Amino acid sequence: MNPFLALLAKGRRRPLRVFHDEAYRLPISGAESGPAAMETRRADDALHYLLREHALAPDQVINPEPASYEDLARVHTPAYLESLHDPQNLGAVFAVDPSDIYVDELLRTLRLGVGGTVEAAHHALNRKHSVMNLFGGFHHAAPARGAGFCALNDVAIAVASVRAEGFEGRIAVLDFDFHPPDGTAECLGKDGTVWLGSISGADWGALPGVDETLLPENTDDATYLAAVEALLGRMPDVELAFVLAGADVLNGDRLGQFKLSLSGTRRRELLVSRRLGSLPQVWLPAGGYSSHAWKVLAGVGLTLAFDSEEAIPTDYDPLAARMVGISRTLKSESLGNNTFMSEADVAEALGMQRTGPHKLLGYYTGEGLEYALERYRVLPILRRLGFHNLRCVFDRVSPYERARLVGVDATSKKEHVLIELEVDRRRLGAGTFLFVNWLSLRNPRANFSNLRPQLPGQEVPGLGLAREMSQLLTLMAKRLALDGVAFRPSWFHMAWAARHDARFVDPARQGRFEALVRDLKEVPLLEATRALAEGTVKLNGEPYRWEPDEMVRWRDEADIPKDGAAVAVERERCHFTL
């Protein structure tokens, strides 16, 4: 839709500025597989959707500067700031193994997030309108400690910064994270010019200076929103407000026990926004540990821009949409596919030894694949994880073609294989697919631990890029005019991860898989996949081991076989037990 017509359909857009940086994504490869399974793409996903919906224009997105040491030291002690250079301490804050911490890059991310909140506060006061920072609300960080994925208290630092610039007005901090603002209370609880209001679901005892509302487990929309209205009624007149729009109040959040719906969180934002009116205000994401957390953050932007209750489509995948958009800008010749056959192409087509650079699947040169990985933001993420001098190497492991991405560890200076892919074209049923015989994503800097246990088939921990690689393979199949992507998951956890957009070709095999997912849904994934590998699972009373078989992700949903009845028959026949 034309942007102007889209705005007419939604109503008048109100002034809004958003602080964001690509480095807001935490450079921790195990963040998504740790105890909280953090949603590291949340800021990127929310920004993409807000731009798509014309809630803001590209020139309303501001890249922050990292917070200065002077800013940090206004709140945190010198000894604590020094301790953040130790990966052991940062690992404890983020609940990951210290080997997964690349200190310089993680500190840059944290300082950018704090810098975004500091700049947002000054911007809100100067421009007198709403501002969002898409990475912030680190309310568990105290002057001399960090905790709960919060290393630096960005709100307290922003308050200190505006005070240092001469702002003397009263400030409110409205904290709607599921967990209490213990760190913020320690930083600001004794400051009589700051009012702290919180609604939480965890009883951590009395917090100094906090107007705290504690709600029970399973709190629903109606009860929660009544508490929000009551808290807003108690809020005094202020001249600047910070709002922590926590997404961990959603039903199904891994670290929260409320039962709020997405529409309930949107009504929360509307209540708060309408109460604050034209007051200078800074909105922050705070916690959120479900696949829908980005929708809460995007909902904040829709609220501030349009005062809108319009729901975000349940099936919208912002990562897929971003990567499809990038794909449309990549010309085939930049990837290695020339319109005219070269002498090397002719020789290869005739079965002779190729005299020029090998092309993966007859299409991608090494330089072309590197260019694609750069544009899709894979290589920048790997650099942030501590790998440099990244390059693609092609060869053949008969009958498959192999592509490997290698890079040098910035610390050890050793070169490692980071991504390894074996592929060919394969006919399955009525279609021809990009068949992935092997895909390995490897972070040799990281170690397995109790926080990141080893899965069957793993030699080293992964890179946290499985979703990106899945999308890349789908886009590769489309570019090669194939019907989709096929693979044989060697272990249950691989099929489980692909279950929403791929299925087994054989309907009986799909039926057994669906029965397995159903019957082991209460079993942790690690325990389930190990049990299947070890043969301690039973099917209808008999020992059962995991069955590798072809799974397919079709490009066109119309091509998916209409064999639901056969799948259902086998699913109902099968009953699995541990």
PATIDO-556049 format. One line per field, with one value per residue (C-alpha): residue number from 1; chain; x, y, z. Coordinates in pm, whole numbers, plus 50000, padded with zeros to 5 digits. Example, Ala and Ser with C-alpha at 12.3 -4.5 7.8 and 13.67 -1.06 7.14 Angstrom:
<gutors>
pado	1, 2;
nupa	A, A;
u	51230, 51367;
v	49550, 49894;
w	50780, 50714;
</gutors>
This chain:
<gutors>
pado	1, 2, 3, 4, 5, 6, 7, 8, 9, 10, 11, 12, 13, 14, 15, 16, 17, 18, 19, 20, 21, 22, 23, 24, 25, 26, 27, 28, 29, 30, 31, 32, 33, 34, 35, 36, 37, 38, 39, 40, 41, 42, 43, 44, 45, 46, 47, 48, 49, 50, 51, 52, 53, 54, 55, 56, 57, 58, 59, 60, 61, 62, 63, 64, 65, 66, 67, 68, 69, 70, 71, 72, 73, 74, 75, 76, 77, 78, 79, 80, 81, 82, 83, 84, 85, 86, 87, 88, 89, 90, 91, 92, 93, 94, 95, 96, 97, 98, 99, 100, 101, 102, 103, 104, 105, 106, 107, 108, 109, 110, 111, 112, 113, 114, 115, 116, 117, 118, 119, 120, 121, 122, 123, 124, 125, 126, 127, 128, 129, 130, 131, 132, 133, 134, 135, 136, 137, 138, 139, 140, 141, 142, 143, 144, 145, 146, 147, 148, 149, 150, 151, 152, 153, 154, 155, 156, 157, 158, 159, 160, 161, 162, 163, 164, 165, 166, 167, 168, 169, 170, 171, 172, 173, 174, 175, 176, 177, 178, 179, 180, 181, 182, 183, 184, 185, 186, 187, 188, 189, 190, 191, 192, 193, 194, 195, 196, 197, 198, 199, 200, 201, 202, 203, 204, 205, 206, 207, 208, 209, 210, 211, 212, 213, 214, 215, 216, 217, 218, 219, 220, 221, 222, 223, 224, 225, 226, 227, 228, 229, 230, 231, 232, 233, 234, 235, 236, 237, 238, 239, 240, 241, 242, 243, 244, 245, 246, 247, 248, 249, 250, 251, 252, 253, 254, 255, 256, 257, 258, 259, 260, 261, 262, 263, 264, 265, 266, 267, 268, 269, 270, 271, 272, 273, 274, 275, 276, 277, 278, 279, 280, 281, 282, 283, 284, 285, 286, 287, 288, 289, 290, 291, 292, 293, 294, 295, 296, 297, 298, 299, 300, 301, 302, 303, 304, 305, 306, 307, 308, 309, 310, 311, 312, 313, 314, 315, 316, 317, 318, 319, 320, 321, 322, 323, 324, 325, 326, 327, 328, 329, 330, 331, 332, 333, 334, 335, 336, 337, 338, 339, 340, 341, 342, 343, 344, 345, 346, 347, 348, 349, 350, 351, 352, 353, 354, 355, 356, 357, 358, 359, 360, 361, 362, 363, 364, 365, 366, 367, 368, 369, 370, 371, 372, 373, 374, 375, 376, 377, 378, 379, 380, 381, 382, 383, 384, 385, 386, 387, 388, 389, 390, 391, 392, 393, 394, 395, 396, 397, 398, 399, 400, 401, 402, 403, 404, 405, 406, 407, 408, 409, 410, 411, 412, 413, 414, 415, 416, 417, 418, 419, 420, 421, 422, 423, 424, 425, 426, 427, 428, 429, 430, 431, 432, 433, 434, 435, 436, 437, 438, 439, 440, 441, 442, 443, 444, 445, 446, 447, 448, 449, 450, 451, 452, 453, 454, 455, 456, 457, 458, 459, 460, 461, 462, 463, 464, 465, 466, 467, 468, 469, 470, 471, 472, 473, 474, 475, 476, 477, 478, 479, 480, 481, 482, 483, 484, 485, 486, 487, 488, 489, 490, 491, 492, 493, 494, 495, 496, 497, 498, 499, 500, 501, 502, 503, 504, 505, 506, 507, 508, 509, 510, 511, 512, 513, 514, 515, 516, 517, 518, 519, 520, 521, 522, 523, 524, 525, 526, 527, 528, 529, 530, 531, 532, 533, 534, 535, 536, 537, 538, 539, 540, 541, 542, 543, 544, 545, 546, 547, 548, 549, 550, 551, 552, 553, 554, 555, 556, 557, 558, 559, 560, 561, 562, 563, 564, 565, 566, 567, 568, 569, 570, 571, 572, 573, 574, 575, 576, 577, 578;
nupa	A, A, A, A, A, A, A, A, A, A, A, A, A, A, A, A, A, A, A, A, A, A, A, A, A, A, A, A, A, A, A, A, A, A, A, A, A, A, A, A, A, A, A, A, A, A, A, A, A, A, A, A, A, A, A, A, A, A, A, A, A, A, A, A, A, A, A, A, A, A, A, A, A, A, A, A, A, A, A, A, A, A, A, A, A, A, A, A, A, A, A, A, A, A, A, A, A, A, A, A, A, A, A, A, A, A, A, A, A, A, A, A, A, A, A, A, A, A, A, A, A, A, A, A, A, A, A, A, A, A, A, A, A, A, A, A, A, A, A, A, A, A, A, A, A, A, A, A, A, A, A, A, A, A, A, A, A, A, A, A, A, A, A, A, A, A, A, A, A, A, A, A, A, A, A, A, A, A, A, A, A, A, A, A, A, A, A, A, A, A, A, A, A, A, A, A, A, A, A, A, A, A, A, A, A, A, A, A, A, A, A, A, A, A, A, A, A, A, A, A, A, A, A, A, A, A, A, A, A, A, A, A, A, A, A, A, A, A, A, A, A, A, A, A, A, A, A, A, A, A, A, A, A, A, A, A, A, A, A, A, A, A, A, A, A, A, A, A, A, A, A, A, A, A, A, A, A, A, A, A, A, A, A, A, A, A, A, A, A, A, A, A, A, A, A, A, A, A, A, A, A, A, A, A, A, A, A, A, A, A, A, A, A, A, A, A, A, A, A, A, A, A, A, A, A, A, A, A, A, A, A, A, A, A, A, A, A, A, A, A, A, A, A, A, A, A, A, A, A, A, A, A, A, A, A, A, A, A, A, A, A, A, A, A, A, A, A, A, A, A, A, A, A, A, A, A, A, A, A, A, A, A, A, A, A, A, A, A, A, A, A, A, A, A, A, A, A, A, A, A, A, A, A, A, A, A, A, A, A, A, A, A, A, A, A, A, A, A, A, A, A, A, A, A, A, A, A, A, A, A, A, A, A, A, A, A, A, A, A, A, A, A, A, A, A, A, A, A, A, A, A, A, A, A, A, A, A, A, A, A, A, A, A, A, A, A, A, A, A, A, A, A, A, A, A, A, A, A, A, A, A, A, A, A, A, A, A, A, A, A, A, A, A, A, A, A, A, A, A, A, A, A, A, A, A, A, A, A, A, A, A, A, A, A, A, A, A, A, A, A, A, A, A, A, A, A, A, A, A, A, A, A, A, A, A, A, A, A, A, A, A, A, A, A, A, A, A, A, A, A, A, A, A, A, A, A, A, A, A, A, A, A, A, A, A, A, A, A, A, A, A, A, A, A, A, A, A, A;
u	50000, 50110, 50257, 50025, 49716, 49837, 49859, 49510, 49377, 49535, 49471, 49704, 50051, 50173, 50536, 50760, 51132, 51291, 51647, 51791, 52118, 52189, 52426, 52127, 52120, 52312, 52639, 52589, 52548, 52389, 52143, 51846, 51924, 51997, 51763, 51564, 51594, 51615, 51462, 51772, 51600, 51324, 51448, 51508, 51169, 50978, 51157, 51089, 50718, 50687, 50852, 50631, 50319, 50439, 50430, 50756, 50968, 51332, 51451, 51277, 51511, 51816, 52139, 52263, 52616, 52754, 52712, 53031, 53215, 53121, 52753, 52792, 52993, 52713, 52526, 52764, 53072, 53419, 53488, 53169, 53235, 53584, 53437, 53234, 53554, 53562, 53367, 53288, 53091, 52911, 52834, 52669, 52454, 52333, 52311, 52552, 52887, 53175, 53320, 53019, 53114, 53317, 53368, 53446, 53151, 52902, 53007, 52962, 52607, 52526, 52672, 52474, 52154, 52226, 52326, 51993, 51797, 52010, 51968, 51597, 51544, 51716, 51530, 51192, 51260, 51383, 51115, 50827, 50704, 50720, 51044, 51120, 51449, 51426, 51686, 51664, 51477, 51760, 51590, 51775, 52113, 52215, 52509, 52747, 52594, 52419, 52158, 51873, 52021, 52075, 52434, 52380, 52075, 51995, 51698, 51897, 52185, 51946, 51794, 52144, 52230, 51930, 51991, 52351, 52222, 52006, 51662, 51501, 51146, 50976, 51023, 50809, 50930, 50640, 50766, 50534, 50785, 50668, 50961, 51007, 51251, 51494, 51795, 51611, 51485, 51843, 51952, 51659, 51439, 51570, 51544, 51237, 51214, 51157, 50832, 50863, 50549, 50547, 50309, 50476, 50407, 50707, 50730, 51087, 51003, 50951, 51149, 51243, 51056, 50845, 50466, 50445, 50137, 50186, 49946, 49903, 49996, 49762, 49645, 49424, 49372, 49085, 49257, 49586, 49434, 49238, 49568, 49723, 49439, 49476, 49852, 49809, 49556, 49817, 50094, 50173, 50216, 50553, 50748, 50923, 50823, 51001, 50777, 50907, 50658, 50758, 50651, 50709, 50352, 50228, 50061, 50324, 50630, 50916, 50993, 50654, 50338, 50069, 49808, 49786, 49694, 49856, 49540, 49567, 49920, 49809, 49529, 49791, 49998, 49688, 49595, 49945, 49987, 49654, 49734, 50073, 49935, 50189, 50425, 50790, 50816, 51064, 50935, 51158, 51109, 51234, 51183, 51017, 51099, 50847, 50829, 50563, 50772, 50854, 50481, 50447, 50734, 50591, 50255, 50410, 50510, 50163, 50012, 50237, 50203, 49835, 49668, 49575, 49437, 49498, 49634, 49958, 49893, 49957, 50153, 50375, 50746, 50957, 51286, 51154, 51010, 51340, 51538, 51292, 51326, 51706, 51684, 51492, 51781, 52048, 52119, 52202, 52529, 52649, 52609, 52800, 52527, 52621, 52382, 52647, 52836, 53205, 53470, 53485, 53105, 53118, 53399, 53207, 52885, 53075, 53206, 53558, 53767, 53666, 53939, 53787, 53634, 53392, 53028, 52805, 52510, 52630, 52518, 52712, 53077, 53263, 53271, 52902, 52807, 53020, 52844, 52503, 52602, 52722, 52396, 52186, 52382, 52527, 52891, 52847, 52698, 52992, 53237, 53054, 53096, 53474, 53555, 53731, 53883, 53566, 53570, 53386, 53558, 53397, 53479, 53300, 53224, 53076, 52793, 52737, 52875, 53021, 53049, 53237, 53263, 53591, 53707, 53987, 53922, 54014, 54156, 54346, 54426, 54338, 54125, 53809, 53521, 53214, 52947, 52957, 52693, 52656, 52385, 52258, 51938, 51712, 51387, 51128, 50781, 50661, 50910, 51279, 51430, 51744, 51855, 52064, 52268, 52460, 52448, 52673, 52684, 52985, 53109, 53454, 53497, 53215, 53206, 52927, 52816, 52516, 52387, 52440, 52434, 52552, 52283, 52322, 52536, 52701, 53080, 53085, 52805, 52612, 52617, 52258, 52192, 51967, 51668, 51877, 52023, 51678, 51557, 51872, 51823, 51460, 51565, 51838, 51579, 51362, 51651, 51735, 51367, 51338, 51022, 51161, 51419, 51454, 51667, 51690, 51691, 51935, 51792, 51455, 51553, 51628, 51281, 51122, 51285, 51151, 50805, 50612, 50717, 50834, 50693, 50795, 50725, 50584, 50241, 50285, 50622, 50462, 50187, 50438, 50628, 50314, 50227, 50579, 50555, 50213, 50314, 50648, 50529, 50588, 50942, 51228, 51362, 51713, 51583, 51352, 51612, 51866, 51608, 51525, 51894, 51950, 51642, 51465, 51140, 50866, 50610, 50297, 50506, 50796, 51145, 51167, 51462, 51454, 51386, 51575, 51364, 51308, 51142, 51043, 50977, 50768, 50799, 50433, 50174, 49957, 50213, 50184, 50024, 49660, 49716, 49591, 49368, 49660, 49867, 49584, 49537, 49902, 49909, 49614, 49760, 50084, 50137, 50486, 50613, 50943;
v	50000, 50354, 50496, 50798, 50579, 50352, 50647, 50764, 50417, 50415, 50773, 51063, 50956, 51124, 51235, 50943, 50878, 50536, 50456, 50139, 49986, 49655, 49583, 49571, 49199, 49036, 48886, 48566, 48255, 48059, 48329, 48162, 47818, 47926, 47914, 48217, 48144, 48518, 48657, 48826, 48952, 49139, 49491, 49416, 49245, 49530, 49795, 49607, 49586, 49952, 50061, 49824, 49966, 50328, 50391, 50574, 50673, 50567, 50916, 50883, 50597, 50723, 50531, 50601, 50665, 50431, 50567, 50721, 50598, 50930, 50843, 50492, 50613, 50846, 50533, 50235, 50197, 50195, 49847, 49709, 49868, 49717, 49375, 49377, 49313, 48963, 48709, 48514, 48807, 48884, 48514, 48511, 48814, 48663, 48301, 48167, 47994, 48246, 48094, 48237, 48593, 48808, 49089, 49389, 49334, 49259, 49572, 49772, 49637, 49722, 50072, 50132, 50028, 50258, 50535, 50491, 50543, 50844, 51009, 50920, 51100, 51415, 51392, 51356, 51660, 51873, 51773, 51719, 51392, 51014, 50826, 50453, 50278, 49925, 49785, 49886, 49862, 49682, 49717, 49446, 49621, 49800, 50033, 49750, 49441, 49305, 49031, 48889, 48976, 49335, 49458, 49836, 50027, 50243, 50424, 50530, 50641, 50844, 51009, 51103, 51237, 51470, 51589, 51666, 51878, 52082, 51914, 51943, 51823, 51525, 51192, 50877, 50525, 50293, 49935, 49671, 49388, 49065, 49089, 49366, 49655, 49566, 49726, 50048, 50067, 50041, 50315, 50557, 50444, 50710, 50992, 51193, 51352, 51015, 50819, 50443, 50249, 49875, 49586, 49248, 48882, 48788, 48863, 48975, 49160, 49532, 49755, 50101, 50385, 50164, 50178, 49804, 49603, 49227, 49012, 48633, 48367, 48327, 48689, 48761, 49072, 49218, 49189, 49321, 49619, 49716, 49722, 49939, 50191, 50201, 50257, 50534, 50693, 50706, 50846, 51208, 51489, 51450, 51619, 51311, 50944, 50618, 50321, 49961, 49773, 49422, 49140, 48869, 48919, 48730, 48394, 48126, 48339, 48118, 48335, 48487, 48336, 48579, 48495, 48819, 48818, 49036, 49247, 49283, 49421, 49660, 49791, 49838, 50055, 50252, 50319, 50442, 50645, 50821, 50896, 51044, 51241, 51487, 51444, 51372, 50995, 50716, 50363, 50059, 49684, 49531, 49151, 48915, 48548, 48414, 48412, 48687, 48930, 49136, 49191, 49361, 49596, 49665, 49723, 50003, 50177, 50133, 50274, 50580, 50645, 50573, 50512, 50184, 49851, 49690, 49338, 49215, 48912, 48590, 48427, 48722, 48635, 48955, 48768, 48591, 48918, 49102, 48833, 48812, 49188, 49161, 48876, 49096, 49342, 49080, 49052, 48705, 48822, 48954, 48600, 48439, 48345, 48509, 48536, 48401, 48079, 48121, 47888, 47721, 47673, 47510, 47276, 47169, 47119, 46886, 46678, 46815, 46946, 47298, 47553, 47844, 47894, 47623, 47728, 47584, 47414, 47577, 47918, 48068, 48162, 48182, 48561, 48567, 48357, 48576, 48882, 48724, 48633, 48990, 49138, 48896, 49014, 48670, 48775, 49087, 48867, 48626, 48915, 49026, 48672, 48709, 48575, 48763, 48706, 48520, 48344, 48069, 47754, 47509, 47146, 46817, 46527, 46284, 46288, 46624, 46971, 47127, 47490, 47589, 47926, 47961, 48237, 48329, 48340, 48691, 48556, 48238, 48354, 48002, 47942, 47734, 47601, 47789, 47677, 47359, 47273, 46970, 46996, 46867, 46864, 46567, 46439, 46349, 46250, 46503, 46774, 46857, 46994, 47147, 46848, 46934, 46629, 46811, 47148, 47230, 47564, 47572, 47814, 47681, 47968, 47832, 47533, 47298, 47334, 47284, 47612, 47491, 47110, 46907, 46776, 46445, 46495, 46816, 46847, 47212, 47456, 47627, 47984, 48086, 48128, 47829, 48046, 48259, 47953, 47798, 48111, 48129, 47773, 47846, 48154, 47951, 47695, 47973, 48130, 47791, 47740, 47431, 47319, 47360, 47231, 46867, 46710, 46403, 46509, 46278, 46357, 46443, 46798, 46882, 46774, 46942, 47275, 47248, 47119, 47438, 47483, 47136, 46784, 46430, 46318, 45983, 46043, 45750, 45888, 46231, 46071, 45901, 46226, 46419, 46150, 46175, 46553, 46513, 46245, 46400, 46761, 46775, 46632, 46885, 46880, 46781, 46486, 46377, 46386, 46200, 45936, 45877, 45853, 45603, 45392, 45447, 45560, 45303, 45299, 45108, 44930, 44835, 44999, 45280, 45470, 45786, 45726, 45960, 46019, 46289, 46609, 46877, 47249, 47333, 47675, 47672, 47558, 47439, 47162, 47009, 46665, 46640, 46330, 46451, 46146, 45903, 46116, 46118, 45740, 45675, 45953, 45801, 45450, 45550, 45613, 45694, 45665, 45724;
w	50000, 49930, 50256, 50243, 50198, 50477, 50714, 50615, 50693, 51039, 51135, 51207, 51313, 51632, 51681, 51775, 51780, 51822, 51930, 51780, 51669, 51495, 51784, 52021, 51943, 52228, 52098, 52299, 52083, 52368, 52476, 52305, 52447, 52805, 53105, 52984, 52610, 52548, 52230, 52092, 51773, 51960, 51886, 51516, 51481, 51644, 51438, 51114, 51192, 51294, 50969, 50771, 50935, 50885, 51258, 51196, 50899, 50856, 50947, 51285, 51384, 51573, 51631, 51984, 52097, 52364, 52715, 52847, 53154, 53314, 53263, 53405, 53705, 53814, 53931, 53944, 54163, 54001, 54139, 53985, 53646, 53650, 53733, 53410, 53216, 53365, 53153, 53471, 53607, 53282, 53238, 53581, 53495, 53167, 53290, 53026, 53041, 53056, 52737, 52553, 52648, 52410, 52661, 52440, 52209, 52485, 52675, 52355, 52323, 52685, 52658, 52338, 52515, 52809, 52568, 52391, 52714, 52813, 52472, 52466, 52798, 52675, 52344, 52518, 52737, 52446, 52195, 52442, 52290, 52320, 52261, 52254, 52312, 52178, 52420, 52784, 53111, 53295, 53632, 53828, 53808, 54130, 54198, 54290, 54128, 53823, 53805, 53598, 53254, 53372, 53401, 53397, 53520, 53218, 53379, 53686, 53463, 53244, 53553, 53673, 53328, 53296, 53653, 53562, 53273, 53510, 53494, 53839, 53768, 53931, 53753, 53744, 53668, 53580, 53585, 53433, 53414, 53581, 53823, 54084, 54017, 54294, 54127, 54042, 54401, 54526, 54284, 54317, 54607, 54844, 54590, 54690, 54346, 54174, 54212, 54147, 54063, 53990, 53922, 53953, 54020, 54235, 54606, 54672, 54990, 55047, 54810, 54943, 54778, 54548, 54520, 54459, 54357, 54390, 54186, 54211, 53956, 53661, 53680, 53378, 53166, 53367, 53706, 53574, 53394, 53704, 53894, 53621, 53646, 54023, 54003, 53747, 53979, 54255, 54035, 54128, 53879, 53707, 53429, 53283, 53281, 53206, 53121, 53132, 52912, 53018, 52785, 53045, 53168, 52859, 52897, 52829, 52907, 53028, 53332, 53411, 53561, 53448, 53183, 52990, 52621, 52357, 52348, 52726, 52705, 52429, 52650, 52923, 52688, 52587, 52950, 53032, 52713, 52761, 53125, 53032, 52737, 52596, 52893, 52793, 52818, 52744, 52677, 52726, 52661, 52992, 53015, 52770, 52714, 52463, 52084, 52106, 52309, 52000, 51941, 52279, 52192, 51845, 52013, 52218, 51896, 51745, 52063, 52067, 51694, 51635, 51974, 51807, 51929, 51588, 51641, 51488, 51262, 51452, 51169, 51074, 51086, 51084, 51036, 50725, 50595, 50646, 50468, 50178, 50141, 50130, 49878, 49635, 49627, 49547, 49177, 49049, 48892, 49231, 49366, 49082, 48834, 48505, 48212, 47975, 48041, 48101, 47963, 48305, 48303, 47960, 48066, 48377, 48179, 47941, 48231, 48202, 48489, 48575, 48505, 48702, 49046, 49154, 49182, 49451, 49277, 48957, 49081, 49375, 49370, 49701, 49674, 49586, 49889, 50116, 49974, 50045, 50403, 50456, 50328, 50534, 50843, 50918, 50885, 51105, 51380, 51356, 51388, 51701, 51838, 51801, 51452, 51174, 50827, 50728, 50391, 50201, 50077, 49832, 49759, 49705, 49942, 49691, 49605, 49777, 49719, 50031, 50136, 50449, 50614, 50801, 51032, 51271, 51646, 51758, 52085, 51990, 51633, 51512, 51204, 51249, 51041, 51164, 50917, 50709, 50450, 50222, 49956, 49624, 49420, 49494, 49350, 49616, 49498, 49242, 49339, 49318, 49636, 49775, 49981, 50287, 50378, 50652, 50822, 51115, 51298, 51528, 51792, 51889, 52137, 52357, 52591, 52692, 53052, 53278, 53136, 52780, 52775, 52479, 52245, 52055, 51746, 51868, 51884, 51993, 52084, 51806, 51682, 51760, 51387, 51316, 51221, 50986, 50815, 50775, 50599, 50384, 50262, 50177, 49980, 49808, 49696, 49558, 49368, 49216, 49119, 49340, 49521, 49870, 50116, 50222, 50495, 50719, 51086, 51261, 51605, 51755, 51852, 51487, 51373, 51676, 51583, 51226, 51314, 51243, 50880, 50770, 50780, 50699, 50344, 50455, 50620, 50862, 50973, 51021, 51227, 51459, 51496, 51590, 51845, 51986, 52023, 52186, 52434, 52536, 52555, 52931, 52898, 52857, 52501, 52610, 52809, 52527, 52251, 52467, 52559, 52192, 52105, 52386, 52313, 52648, 52485, 52418, 52137, 52238, 52500, 52271, 52265, 52012, 51868, 51663, 51292, 51057, 50748, 50487, 50606, 50358, 50380, 50072, 49910, 49807, 50060, 49772, 49707, 50055, 50024, 50130, 50340, 50677, 50724, 50691, 50929, 51184, 51170, 51256, 51517, 51705, 51677, 51843, 52213, 52347, 52702, 52878;
</gutors>
